[in-house]
Amino acid sequence: METTHQADQQRTSAESRRRELLEAADRVVLRDGPKASMNAIAAEAGITKPILYRHFGDKGGLYRALAQRHTDALLAALRAALDAPAERRERVEATLETYLVAIEARPQVYRFLMHPEETGGGEQPGFDVGRHSAPLLRRMGEELGVVIAERIDLGPGSEALARVWGHGIVGMMHAAGDWWLGERPCSRAELVRGLADLLWGRLAAAADRAGGPGF
């Protein structure tokens, strides 16, 4: 009969093995980006593809595990930037900078998570990026909303407003970062300043100065 201690050991061993497989997957994704295949990941880990399937089910399962791994790390970094001992404008810029640094440092990982391509060899052709990336962005929006609610008093209805801001800021960062990473139309510092200006109300201020509607 299996003891509690044996069950704990088995669970710890399975978790350790799963981390090893995710690290192998990370190495392949860093090399191959969206074209990373289950075959290549299994080879990198020194196992057969059926064993990889046993741990993650399919490429969608592996994607979700990698997305959680990288989203956890990114959210921790964003929280640290928001909590830094600095003026609020500086913390906003630091948060934007943290996100852009993360996607710039590992563009292949970013593209794997946000722009999976169709794969060959029978591995889920037509991999649905929206079905997988949308929950990732929603999670980031919800988490950022919680952080905003905890740190800023927005008055009546603050929790709902914080969620609106959280999802809005994540959407802005994602869209602007995706465009910037693909085209590099300006420096990272210029993009950070421009986005911070937008968040800081420069659009409304410009409309007020012009004496007319904002658009």
N, C-alpha and C positions, 0 to 999 in steps of 0.2 A: 504493500500500500504506500502510495506516495505521501511523504511528509510535507509539512508546510515549508520546511527548510529546503527540501529538494525542489519544490515548486518555485520558490524564490530564486534558487540557483539557476533553474531552467529559464525563468523569465529574464534574469540578469544577463544570461548568456545569449538569449535571443535578441535582447535590446542591443547588446554589444555587437553582435553579428550584423544587425540592421544598420547600426552606425557605420560599420566598416563598408557595407555595401553602398550606403549613401555617399561615403567619401570616394569610393571607386567611381560612382556615377558622376560625382562632381568633377573628378579628373577628366572623364570622357567629355562631359558637357563643356568644360573649359577649353578642350581641344576641338570639339566638333560642333558646338553650339546646337541649334535646332535640329541638326542632322544626327545627333547622338541616337544610337540605336540600342535596343535591348541586347542584341548580339555583342556589340562592342563593349557595353557595360559588363555583361557576364564575363567576357574574355578578360577585361581589366581586373575583375574581382577574382579571376581564377576559378570560376564555377560554370556550370551549364545554365542555359537559359531557363529550363524548367525549375531549377532551384531559385533563380531570380524571381520567376513568376510566383513561386510558393511564398515569397516574402511580400511581394507588392501586387500580385494579381495580373497586372498588365502595365503598359506604358502610362496609362492614366493614373494608376495607383502610384507608380514611381514618381510621376510628375507632382502629384499632390504631396507626397512625402518631401520631395525636394523644395517645393513651394513653401511648405510650412517651415522647413529648416532655414531657408533664406529670409522668409518674412519675419520669423522670430528674431533673427540677428538684426535685420534692418529696423524693426520696431524698437528694439533695445537701444540701438544707436540714435534713433530719432528722439526717444524719451530722454536720453542723456543730453542731447543737444538742447532740448526744451528746458531741461533742469539746470543748465549751466549757469553759474553766477555772472550774469551779464544783463544789460538793458534788454527790454522786450524786443525791440527792433533787431538787436544783435542776435538774440536767440532765434527769431524768425529766420534770419539769414543763415544762421548756423544749421537750422533744421533743413532748409532747402539745400544747402551745400552738402549736408550729410547724405541726402537722397541721391543727388547728382554724382557725388564721389563714388557711391556704392555701385550705380549702374555703369559709370565710366570705368571703374576698376575691373569689373567682371562683365564686359558686354556680351560675351557668349552665354553666360548664365542668364543674363537679362533677356536675351533673344530666345533662349530655350523656354523660359517661363512665359514670355509675352507673345512670341511669334513662332510657335512650333510649325514646322513645315510638314507637308505630306511625306510619309516615309515609304520606302520600298520594301520588298521582300515579305509582304503580307503583314507588316507590323502596323496595323491600324491606319490604313490609308484614309486621308481626309481627317486627320486628328483635329478635333474641334477646339481651336484656341479660345473662343469665347466661352465655351462651357467650362473651361478650366481656369482661365485667367480672371474672369469676372468675379468668382468667389474670392480670389486672392485680393483683388482691389477692394471688394466690399469689406473684407476682414480688416484691411489697413484703414479704411474709412471709419469703421466702427471703433477700432482701437484708438485712432487719433482723436475721434470725438470724445472718448472717455478721458483721454489725457487733457484735452482742452477744458472739459467740464470740471476736472479736478483742479486745474491751475488758474482758471480765469472765471471771475464772477460776471456772468452775462445777464444777471437780473431774472425777472419772471420768464418762465419757459426756457431756462438756461440749458437743461439737458437736451431738449429737442433741437435748440439752436446749435449746440455744440456738435450734435450729430450731423446737422446740415453743413456746418463748417468743416467737420472732419472729412466727409465725403467730397465736398467741393474742393478742398485743398489737395486731397489725394488725386482727384481727377485732374486738377490743374497740373500737379507735379508730374503725373504719368504722361499726359498729353504733351506738355512742354518738354519733358525729358526725352520722350520718344523722338520727337521732332529734332531736338538738339543733338541727340546721339547719332541720328542718321545723317544730318546735314552739316553740323558744326557751323552754324551761321554766325556765331559769336563765341566769346570766351565763356567759361563756366562762371566766372565772377560777374560778367555782364548779365548773364541769364539770371543769376541769383538776385542781383540788384533790381532787375526789371520785375521779377516775380514778387519780390518783397515790396516794391513800390505799389504793385497792384493790390496786394494784401493790405497794405498800409493806407489805402484810400486815395492814392494819387489820381485814380480815374475820376472820382467824385470831385476832388479838389480842382482838377483841370477843367471840369465842366463848370464849376462855380466861377472860376476866373474868367472863362469865356462868356459867362452870362447866358448860357443856353443849355439845351439838353446834352446829356453825356454822349449820345450817339447820333 
